[in-house]
Amino acid sequence: MRRPERLTDVERKGLDELCERNPALAPTVEYARRLALMVRDRRGEHLALDVWIADVRLDGQRELRTLASGMRRDRATIQATLTTTYTSGAVEGNVTRIKLLKRQMYGRANFGLLRSRILLSP
């Protein structure tokens, strides 16, 4: 899902060959690129997402139409994700760290020692 200009010649040639063999794949690639651009650039214009969903529902393949209908149901969440700068990265990082410590301590000590390790680890 890299930007088209960052594809290697081999990757570009392979994608072109796939689209030639199966012409129905070309619109799917274009829809995927448009969606990736929206997500990557965090373009949250109100109409961009609606236009993408409408285009897919009109002439996309069945799997894409299913994705679009799910996105239409969760439109508010997706729109908020595309327009806000908040992220749960810090929380997810702490959860991962705590799970790692928990796995390391499994069967070795009691909850008190695990709690101390969690609170004292960087």
PyMOL CGO cylinders between C-alpha atoms (Angstrom):
from pymol import cmd
from pymol.cgo import CYLINDER

trace = [
    CYLINDER, 0.00, 0.00, 0.00, 2.94, 2.27, -0.57, 0.3, 1, 1, 1, 1, 1, 1,
    CYLINDER, 2.94, 2.27, -0.57, 2.50, 5.42, -2.56, 0.3, 1, 1, 1, 1, 1, 1,
    CYLINDER, 2.50, 5.42, -2.56, 2.55, 4.64, -6.28, 0.3, 1, 1, 1, 1, 1, 1,
    CYLINDER, 2.55, 4.64, -6.28, 5.66, 6.76, -6.81, 0.3, 1, 1, 1, 1, 1, 1,
    CYLINDER, 5.66, 6.76, -6.81, 7.54, 4.71, -4.20, 0.3, 1, 1, 1, 1, 1, 1,
    CYLINDER, 7.54, 4.71, -4.20, 6.88, 1.34, -5.81, 0.3, 1, 1, 1, 1, 1, 1,
    CYLINDER, 6.88, 1.34, -5.81, 9.89, -0.39, -7.28, 0.3, 1, 1, 1, 1, 1, 1,
    CYLINDER, 9.89, -0.39, -7.28, 9.87, -1.20, -10.98, 0.3, 1, 1, 1, 1, 1, 1,
    CYLINDER, 9.87, -1.20, -10.98, 9.32, -4.88, -10.21, 0.3, 1, 1, 1, 1, 1, 1,
    CYLINDER, 9.32, -4.88, -10.21, 6.35, -4.11, -7.94, 0.3, 1, 1, 1, 1, 1, 1,
    CYLINDER, 6.35, -4.11, -7.94, 4.83, -1.70, -10.44, 0.3, 1, 1, 1, 1, 1, 1,
    CYLINDER, 4.83, -1.70, -10.44, 5.26, -4.19, -13.27, 0.3, 1, 1, 1, 1, 1, 1,
    CYLINDER, 5.26, -4.19, -13.27, 3.74, -7.00, -11.18, 0.3, 1, 1, 1, 1, 1, 1,
    CYLINDER, 3.74, -7.00, -11.18, 0.74, -4.85, -10.26, 0.3, 1, 1, 1, 1, 1, 1,
    CYLINDER, 0.74, -4.85, -10.26, 0.24, -3.83, -13.89, 0.3, 1, 1, 1, 1, 1, 1,
    CYLINDER, 0.24, -3.83, -13.89, 0.36, -7.49, -14.97, 0.3, 1, 1, 1, 1, 1, 1,
    CYLINDER, 0.36, -7.49, -14.97, -2.21, -8.46, -12.34, 0.3, 1, 1, 1, 1, 1, 1,
    CYLINDER, -2.21, -8.46, -12.34, -4.53, -5.69, -13.50, 0.3, 1, 1, 1, 1, 1, 1,
    CYLINDER, -4.53, -5.69, -13.50, -4.11, -6.80, -17.12, 0.3, 1, 1, 1, 1, 1, 1,
    CYLINDER, -4.11, -6.80, -17.12, -4.94, -10.42, -16.26, 0.3, 1, 1, 1, 1, 1, 1,
    CYLINDER, -4.94, -10.42, -16.26, -7.96, -9.45, -14.19, 0.3, 1, 1, 1, 1, 1, 1,
    CYLINDER, -7.96, -9.45, -14.19, -9.47, -6.14, -15.34, 0.3, 1, 1, 1, 1, 1, 1,
    CYLINDER, -9.47, -6.14, -15.34, -11.84, -6.08, -12.34, 0.3, 1, 1, 1, 1, 1, 1,
    CYLINDER, -11.84, -6.08, -12.34, -8.80, -5.65, -10.11, 0.3, 1, 1, 1, 1, 1, 1,
    CYLINDER, -8.80, -5.65, -10.11, -7.86, -2.21, -11.50, 0.3, 1, 1, 1, 1, 1, 1,
    CYLINDER, -7.86, -2.21, -11.50, -10.76, -0.33, -9.86, 0.3, 1, 1, 1, 1, 1, 1,
    CYLINDER, -10.76, -0.33, -9.86, -10.07, -2.16, -6.59, 0.3, 1, 1, 1, 1, 1, 1,
    CYLINDER, -10.07, -2.16, -6.59, -6.47, -0.96, -6.68, 0.3, 1, 1, 1, 1, 1, 1,
    CYLINDER, -6.47, -0.96, -6.68, -7.66, 2.58, -7.30, 0.3, 1, 1, 1, 1, 1, 1,
    CYLINDER, -7.66, 2.58, -7.30, -10.14, 2.44, -4.40, 0.3, 1, 1, 1, 1, 1, 1,
    CYLINDER, -10.14, 2.44, -4.40, -7.43, 1.07, -2.12, 0.3, 1, 1, 1, 1, 1, 1,
    CYLINDER, -7.43, 1.07, -2.12, -5.06, 3.87, -3.15, 0.3, 1, 1, 1, 1, 1, 1,
    CYLINDER, -5.06, 3.87, -3.15, -7.70, 6.53, -2.52, 0.3, 1, 1, 1, 1, 1, 1,
    CYLINDER, -7.70, 6.53, -2.52, -8.48, 5.10, 0.92, 0.3, 1, 1, 1, 1, 1, 1,
    CYLINDER, -8.48, 5.10, 0.92, -4.79, 4.79, 1.81, 0.3, 1, 1, 1, 1, 1, 1,
    CYLINDER, -4.79, 4.79, 1.81, -4.24, 8.40, 0.77, 0.3, 1, 1, 1, 1, 1, 1,
    CYLINDER, -4.24, 8.40, 0.77, -7.11, 9.55, 2.98, 0.3, 1, 1, 1, 1, 1, 1,
    CYLINDER, -7.11, 9.55, 2.98, -5.80, 7.61, 5.97, 0.3, 1, 1, 1, 1, 1, 1,
    CYLINDER, -5.80, 7.61, 5.97, -2.12, 8.38, 5.44, 0.3, 1, 1, 1, 1, 1, 1,
    CYLINDER, -2.12, 8.38, 5.44, -2.60, 12.11, 4.97, 0.3, 1, 1, 1, 1, 1, 1,
    CYLINDER, -2.60, 12.11, 4.97, -5.36, 12.18, 7.60, 0.3, 1, 1, 1, 1, 1, 1,
    CYLINDER, -5.36, 12.18, 7.60, -7.62, 14.02, 5.21, 0.3, 1, 1, 1, 1, 1, 1,
    CYLINDER, -7.62, 14.02, 5.21, -10.86, 14.27, 7.06, 0.3, 1, 1, 1, 1, 1, 1,
    CYLINDER, -10.86, 14.27, 7.06, -12.90, 16.38, 4.69, 0.3, 1, 1, 1, 1, 1, 1,
    CYLINDER, -12.90, 16.38, 4.69, -16.49, 15.48, 5.32, 0.3, 1, 1, 1, 1, 1, 1,
    CYLINDER, -16.49, 15.48, 5.32, -17.21, 14.66, 1.69, 0.3, 1, 1, 1, 1, 1, 1,
    CYLINDER, -17.21, 14.66, 1.69, -14.04, 12.68, 0.91, 0.3, 1, 1, 1, 1, 1, 1,
    CYLINDER, -14.04, 12.68, 0.91, -15.10, 9.68, 2.97, 0.3, 1, 1, 1, 1, 1, 1,
    CYLINDER, -15.10, 9.68, 2.97, -18.71, 9.89, 1.80, 0.3, 1, 1, 1, 1, 1, 1,
    CYLINDER, -18.71, 9.89, 1.80, -17.64, 10.09, -1.85, 0.3, 1, 1, 1, 1, 1, 1,
    CYLINDER, -17.64, 10.09, -1.85, -15.35, 7.08, -1.42, 0.3, 1, 1, 1, 1, 1, 1,
    CYLINDER, -15.35, 7.08, -1.42, -18.10, 5.03, 0.21, 0.3, 1, 1, 1, 1, 1, 1,
    CYLINDER, -18.10, 5.03, 0.21, -20.62, 6.04, -2.46, 0.3, 1, 1, 1, 1, 1, 1,
    CYLINDER, -20.62, 6.04, -2.46, -18.21, 5.19, -5.30, 0.3, 1, 1, 1, 1, 1, 1,
    CYLINDER, -18.21, 5.19, -5.30, -17.45, 1.77, -3.84, 0.3, 1, 1, 1, 1, 1, 1,
    CYLINDER, -17.45, 1.77, -3.84, -21.12, 1.02, -3.24, 0.3, 1, 1, 1, 1, 1, 1,
    CYLINDER, -21.12, 1.02, -3.24, -21.93, 1.88, -6.86, 0.3, 1, 1, 1, 1, 1, 1,
    CYLINDER, -21.93, 1.88, -6.86, -19.28, -0.04, -8.73, 0.3, 1, 1, 1, 1, 1, 1,
    CYLINDER, -19.28, -0.04, -8.73, -16.95, -1.80, -6.30, 0.3, 1, 1, 1, 1, 1, 1,
    CYLINDER, -16.95, -1.80, -6.30, -16.56, -5.53, -5.92, 0.3, 1, 1, 1, 1, 1, 1,
    CYLINDER, -16.56, -5.53, -5.92, -18.64, -7.38, -3.35, 0.3, 1, 1, 1, 1, 1, 1,
    CYLINDER, -18.64, -7.38, -3.35, -15.90, -7.41, -0.71, 0.3, 1, 1, 1, 1, 1, 1,
    CYLINDER, -15.90, -7.41, -0.71, -15.33, -3.69, -1.09, 0.3, 1, 1, 1, 1, 1, 1,
    CYLINDER, -15.33, -3.69, -1.09, -19.06, -3.03, -0.88, 0.3, 1, 1, 1, 1, 1, 1,
    CYLINDER, -19.06, -3.03, -0.88, -19.14, -4.99, 2.38, 0.3, 1, 1, 1, 1, 1, 1,
    CYLINDER, -19.14, -4.99, 2.38, -16.25, -2.89, 3.69, 0.3, 1, 1, 1, 1, 1, 1,
    CYLINDER, -16.25, -2.89, 3.69, -18.00, 0.31, 2.59, 0.3, 1, 1, 1, 1, 1, 1,
    CYLINDER, -18.00, 0.31, 2.59, -21.24, -0.63, 4.32, 0.3, 1, 1, 1, 1, 1, 1,
    CYLINDER, -21.24, -0.63, 4.32, -19.34, -1.32, 7.55, 0.3, 1, 1, 1, 1, 1, 1,
    CYLINDER, -19.34, -1.32, 7.55, -17.54, 1.99, 7.19, 0.3, 1, 1, 1, 1, 1, 1,
    CYLINDER, -17.54, 1.99, 7.19, -20.86, 3.74, 6.62, 0.3, 1, 1, 1, 1, 1, 1,
    CYLINDER, -20.86, 3.74, 6.62, -22.14, 2.33, 9.92, 0.3, 1, 1, 1, 1, 1, 1,
    CYLINDER, -22.14, 2.33, 9.92, -18.98, 3.49, 11.71, 0.3, 1, 1, 1, 1, 1, 1,
    CYLINDER, -18.98, 3.49, 11.71, -18.75, 6.75, 9.79, 0.3, 1, 1, 1, 1, 1, 1,
    CYLINDER, -18.75, 6.75, 9.79, -18.59, 8.98, 12.89, 0.3, 1, 1, 1, 1, 1, 1,
    CYLINDER, -18.59, 8.98, 12.89, -15.71, 7.01, 14.35, 0.3, 1, 1, 1, 1, 1, 1,
    CYLINDER, -15.71, 7.01, 14.35, -13.76, 6.99, 11.09, 0.3, 1, 1, 1, 1, 1, 1,
    CYLINDER, -13.76, 6.99, 11.09, -14.38, 10.70, 10.58, 0.3, 1, 1, 1, 1, 1, 1,
    CYLINDER, -14.38, 10.70, 10.58, -13.12, 11.44, 14.10, 0.3, 1, 1, 1, 1, 1, 1,
    CYLINDER, -13.12, 11.44, 14.10, -10.04, 9.31, 13.47, 0.3, 1, 1, 1, 1, 1, 1,
    CYLINDER, -10.04, 9.31, 13.47, -9.24, 11.19, 10.28, 0.3, 1, 1, 1, 1, 1, 1,
    CYLINDER, -9.24, 11.19, 10.28, -9.78, 14.66, 11.76, 0.3, 1, 1, 1, 1, 1, 1,
    CYLINDER, -9.78, 14.66, 11.76, -8.31, 14.50, 15.27, 0.3, 1, 1, 1, 1, 1, 1,
    CYLINDER, -8.31, 14.50, 15.27, -4.67, 14.34, 16.24, 0.3, 1, 1, 1, 1, 1, 1,
    CYLINDER, -4.67, 14.34, 16.24, -5.25, 12.27, 19.36, 0.3, 1, 1, 1, 1, 1, 1,
    CYLINDER, -5.25, 12.27, 19.36, -3.76, 8.81, 19.49, 0.3, 1, 1, 1, 1, 1, 1,
    CYLINDER, -3.76, 8.81, 19.49, -3.75, 5.92, 21.92, 0.3, 1, 1, 1, 1, 1, 1,
    CYLINDER, -3.75, 5.92, 21.92, -0.13, 5.07, 21.15, 0.3, 1, 1, 1, 1, 1, 1,
    CYLINDER, -0.13, 5.07, 21.15, 1.18, 5.88, 24.64, 0.3, 1, 1, 1, 1, 1, 1,
    CYLINDER, 1.18, 5.88, 24.64, -1.51, 3.79, 26.31, 0.3, 1, 1, 1, 1, 1, 1,
    CYLINDER, -1.51, 3.79, 26.31, -0.92, 0.88, 23.94, 0.3, 1, 1, 1, 1, 1, 1,
    CYLINDER, -0.92, 0.88, 23.94, 2.82, 1.08, 24.63, 0.3, 1, 1, 1, 1, 1, 1,
    CYLINDER, 2.82, 1.08, 24.63, 2.25, 0.83, 28.37, 0.3, 1, 1, 1, 1, 1, 1,
    CYLINDER, 2.25, 0.83, 28.37, -0.15, -2.09, 27.96, 0.3, 1, 1, 1, 1, 1, 1,
    CYLINDER, -0.15, -2.09, 27.96, 2.45, -3.93, 25.87, 0.3, 1, 1, 1, 1, 1, 1,
    CYLINDER, 2.45, -3.93, 25.87, 5.15, -3.24, 28.50, 0.3, 1, 1, 1, 1, 1, 1,
    CYLINDER, 5.15, -3.24, 28.50, 2.92, -4.49, 31.33, 0.3, 1, 1, 1, 1, 1, 1,
    CYLINDER, 2.92, -4.49, 31.33, 2.00, -7.65, 29.42, 0.3, 1, 1, 1, 1, 1, 1,
    CYLINDER, 2.00, -7.65, 29.42, 5.68, -8.34, 28.80, 0.3, 1, 1, 1, 1, 1, 1,
    CYLINDER, 5.68, -8.34, 28.80, 6.48, -7.97, 32.49, 0.3, 1, 1, 1, 1, 1, 1,
    CYLINDER, 6.48, -7.97, 32.49, 3.52, -10.18, 33.39, 0.3, 1, 1, 1, 1, 1, 1,
    CYLINDER, 3.52, -10.18, 33.39, 4.73, -12.92, 31.03, 0.3, 1, 1, 1, 1, 1, 1,
    CYLINDER, 4.73, -12.92, 31.03, 8.25, -12.71, 32.48, 0.3, 1, 1, 1, 1, 1, 1,
    CYLINDER, 8.25, -12.71, 32.48, 6.90, -13.04, 36.01, 0.3, 1, 1, 1, 1, 1, 1,
    CYLINDER, 6.90, -13.04, 36.01, 4.43, -15.86, 35.30, 0.3, 1, 1, 1, 1, 1, 1,
    CYLINDER, 4.43, -15.86, 35.30, 4.69, -18.55, 37.99, 0.3, 1, 1, 1, 1, 1, 1,
    CYLINDER, 4.69, -18.55, 37.99, 7.64, -16.92, 39.72, 0.3, 1, 1, 1, 1, 1, 1,
    CYLINDER, 7.64, -16.92, 39.72, 6.25, -14.54, 42.27, 0.3, 1, 1, 1, 1, 1, 1,
    CYLINDER, 6.25, -14.54, 42.27, 3.13, -13.02, 43.73, 0.3, 1, 1, 1, 1, 1, 1,
    CYLINDER, 3.13, -13.02, 43.73, 1.09, -10.02, 42.65, 0.3, 1, 1, 1, 1, 1, 1,
    CYLINDER, 1.09, -10.02, 42.65, 2.96, -7.64, 45.00, 0.3, 1, 1, 1, 1, 1, 1,
    CYLINDER, 2.96, -7.64, 45.00, 6.28, -8.24, 43.25, 0.3, 1, 1, 1, 1, 1, 1,
    CYLINDER, 6.28, -8.24, 43.25, 4.66, -7.91, 39.82, 0.3, 1, 1, 1, 1, 1, 1,
    CYLINDER, 4.66, -7.91, 39.82, 3.10, -4.61, 40.91, 0.3, 1, 1, 1, 1, 1, 1,
    CYLINDER, 3.10, -4.61, 40.91, 6.49, -3.35, 42.12, 0.3, 1, 1, 1, 1, 1, 1,
    CYLINDER, 6.49, -3.35, 42.12, 8.16, -4.28, 38.83, 0.3, 1, 1, 1, 1, 1, 1,
    CYLINDER, 8.16, -4.28, 38.83, 5.45, -2.52, 36.85, 0.3, 1, 1, 1, 1, 1, 1,
    CYLINDER, 5.45, -2.52, 36.85, 5.67, 0.65, 38.91, 0.3, 1, 1, 1, 1, 1, 1,
    CYLINDER, 5.67, 0.65, 38.91, 9.48, 0.75, 38.97, 0.3, 1, 1, 1, 1, 1, 1,
    CYLINDER, 9.48, 0.75, 38.97, 10.23, -0.23, 35.39, 0.3, 1, 1, 1, 1, 1, 1,
    CYLINDER, 10.23, -0.23, 35.39, 10.94, 2.59, 32.92, 0.3, 1, 1, 1, 1, 1, 1,
]
cmd.load_cgo(trace, "trace")
